[in-house]
């Protein structure tokens, strides 16, 4: 699995929208500033996320972006696979692969299957609500008054 810059910004944008989920729409400029992303590139990322059903947008002066569903219903695995493709480290472990003549006696295939399964076990069990909660806890821990 390799996360591209596009995938990285997609994850950061979704996390930002999850953190601000209860506040409703966020402008693209606000999201770009909060995640330190170029606005033009973020436009492309958010358009892809919209096509994938992760975000929705509203046009106009009071427009912006928000998550299309509850952050608890969006996992890292869903987003990574949508933006960056399969998580398997090599093609031979993908379902339906049949291009290798050495497939039956290959000793590496089981290793790559375990790597893919371990990766999947992690990214498919982390959702954006969990991540937003972690961020909010860390920010809350830094706030103290006298």
N, C-alpha and C positions, 0 to 999 in steps of 0.2 A: 504494500500500500504506500502510495506517495501522495501527500497533500500538496496541491499546487497553491500558488498565491491566491488564485480565485477561490479555491476551497477554504483557505485560511480566512479570507475576508468574508466569505459566506458564513462560516462558523461564528466569527466575531460579530457580524451584523445581526445574526439570529440571537446570539447571546445578549447583545445590547437591547434588542427588541423584547426579549424575555424579561430582562431587568426592568424595563419600562412598560411591561405588558398592561398593568392596571391603569396606566396613565393614557392609554389610547395611542393615537397616531404620533409618529415622530417624523420630522422632515428629514430628507436625505442629507441636508447640510448638518443637522444635529447629529445624526448617526455617524456621518463621515468624521466629524470633529471628535466625537467620543471614542471612536475606534482608530483614529488616526489613519484614515483611508482617503485616497484621491476620489473626489466626487464623481468624476467621469467613469472611473473603473467601478465604483460602487453602484452606479446606475446599471451597468451591465450585470453585475452580480445579483442585484435585487430583481432585475427583470427575469433572470434565470430562476431565482427562488420563487418568483410569482408564478412562472410557468409550471414549476414543480409543486405548487400548492402549499408552499411554506409561508408565504407572506401575501398580503393583499394591500392594495393601494387605493388612495382616493386623491383625485386631482383638485386643483384649485388653491385658493389662498389658505384654506384651513385643511389642506390635504397633507398626505404623508404616507408612511408605511406602518403596518402593524402585523403581528403574527396572524396567520389565517386560522390557527387553531391553538388550543391551550399549549403552553410550553412543555407540559408534562407528556404531551402526545407527539413530540418531535424528538427523535434520538439523533445522536451524532452519526450513527451508522447510516440512517436514512439520508442525511444531508451529504455525507462523504460519498456514498454510492451514487447519489444523484448528480453531484457536481464533478467528482473526480473518477467515477467508474468503479469497477470491481476492486475489492480489497485483497484479493488473493495475490500472493507475492510472485506467482508465475502462472502462465496460462494453463498449464496442464492440470491444475487442480480446480479449474472452473468447470461447472456442470456442462456436460455435453462435449467436452474436449476429446478429440480423437486424432489429432495430427501427429502424434509421436509414435514411432514404430517400437520404441523401447518402453512403452508405458507399463507393460505387465511386469517387467523385471527391474524397473527403476526404483532404487532404494531411497531416492530423494523425495518422491511424491508424498509419502506418509509424513515426512518432516514438514513439507510445505502445507499439507492439510492441517497439521497441528498448529502451525503459525497462523494460518487463516482463521481457524476456529478460535484460537486464543484472542486474536485481534477482534473478531466478531463478538466474542463474549464480553469484551470490554466496551466497545463503541455502541453496541446494541442495547446496553443496559445503563447508559448515561443519557439523561434527557436534559432539555434546556431549563426546566424548572429546578432540577437539582443544581445545575451550574449557577443559575441566578441566585439561589438560596446561599450557595457557598460565597458568592461575591458579596451579597448583602450582609452576611455574617462578618466577613473580613472588614467591610467598610464600617459596620457597627462597632466592631472591636476597636477601631481606631478613633472613635468619637468619645471623648470624655470631657466632662465639664467640672468646673471648680466653683 
